[in-house]
Amino acid sequence: MLRPSTPGLKRQRRWEISWMGALAGLVSLLALLPLGFVAWATLQTGWDTAYALIVRPRVGQLLINTALLMFITVPLCAVLSLALAWLTERSDIPGARTWAWLAVAPLAVPAFVHSYAWITVAPGIHGLFAGVLISVIAYFPFVYLPLAASLRRLDPGMEDSAASLGLGPWAVFFRVVVPQLRLALCGGSLLVGLHLLAEYGLYVMIRFDTFTTAIVDQFQSSYNGPAANMLSGVLVICCFALLAVESRARGNARYARIGTGAPRTATKRRLGRWTLPCILLPVLTTVLALGVPMVTLTRWLIAGGVDVWLVGEIGPAIFQTLALAGMGALITTLAAIPMAWLAIRAPSRFQRVLEACNYLVGSLPGVVVALALVTITVRVAMPIYQTAVTVLLAYLLMFLPRALISLRAGIAQAPVELEYAARSLGRTPAQALWSVTMRLAAPSAAAGAALVALGITNELTATLLLAPNGTRTLATAFWAYSSEIDYAAAAPYALIMVLLSLPMTWLLYTQSKRTSGR
């Protein structure tokens, strides 16, 4: 095995770590801009004004709305996802593979398109009930995916041992299986909670006020900067509280299998006379999460006829969406390389701090990132105000964790000895990284770029606030028409967004199967 044992190779490695650390530090400094902005805005506003803007009935109502939405939606997503994951992975339900794919497919439908579909089917739907219903069917796949993957990997030996000690099936499930799914449940629930805090279009359509809708309203309707900034501060505190709760719930327990040999595949449990009642759950979920949007889109497309297919508008919208998604995915993936490389090749306490900065900012709502960039560009970087540069910078800050997680996994699978071998043959560190490690990590990099592109394709809030005049992506065009209650004209944009998102969703599904060895 090759090691950097010679003084020359050691010097090269130190230099390599230093310049990669400098690049990772630069990206992390950019990531801290939104948090720095919130702190600066609070100081600039003054404590008395800040107190008056935060401690008022309006903020209390928004806090109650947001808390109720979180406390009801997240547990419902967890229960629904757990039931679907068990049925598709551990039972002999007919068409298990099809139901598994259909449980992931709602991710291809943007959340605001779900709202658009439901207010078409039930025009009177609004408020907390509508928010919970639509949020559950739009976001439960974020919990289903990790739960299904964890269930596939679980060694059934522990369940057999518990059953041999006299525990019944339900006791085995709740006392042995569910505790082993804690990481997947916490991670998926955290994703759902962060999306609930950040979502804008879904709740505006059904007239349910949250912090994000109030911030955008303050900014767009009255340009009340201090009020919007203070609400952003409260929203950031909510994000940190959510991260703390998830970290506490996750705990430090060990979940890896420590026995000898290889785990065996779990035997599918026979449903018997419960087959028909059990199959109703995935059928009902599919109808609500996919049937309603597809039927609504079909209805509006038929009602609009060929007149709604305005090629002169739709063509540029597709081009601008693909251009922003492509450029954003490329820039974000390239920016993630130094941090991902350091995390695998030179982990340290300082590297973990830098990495945490990116994850924290990636969890912030797009509206907070956008407000920070608006203020910063207006005050100190006016030439890039309302340009594509600012929009791409916002995408970089918001979606960097998606690329980082995928790249880190890919680099971890590339043997470092091959880098040493390339350098001993005369390659520079940069050439060895690019031609050896990144070539082996290319599939993971592509997966990360695809996830970033999916997020950018469906992104609405930051694009609305930051995009240059004349920019009209599929999401903003859909939003413009649906805000004018012209649902027929909005339908082609919604359909194209779903069609563009389907390949990315399929990639998520296949990656989930691959990581669990299926």
Order of alpha helices (4+ residues) and beta strands (2+ residues): alpha-alpha-alpha-alpha-alpha-alpha-alpha-alpha-alpha-alpha-alpha-alpha-alpha-alpha-alpha-alpha-alpha-alpha-alpha-alpha-alpha-alpha-alpha-alpha-alpha-alpha
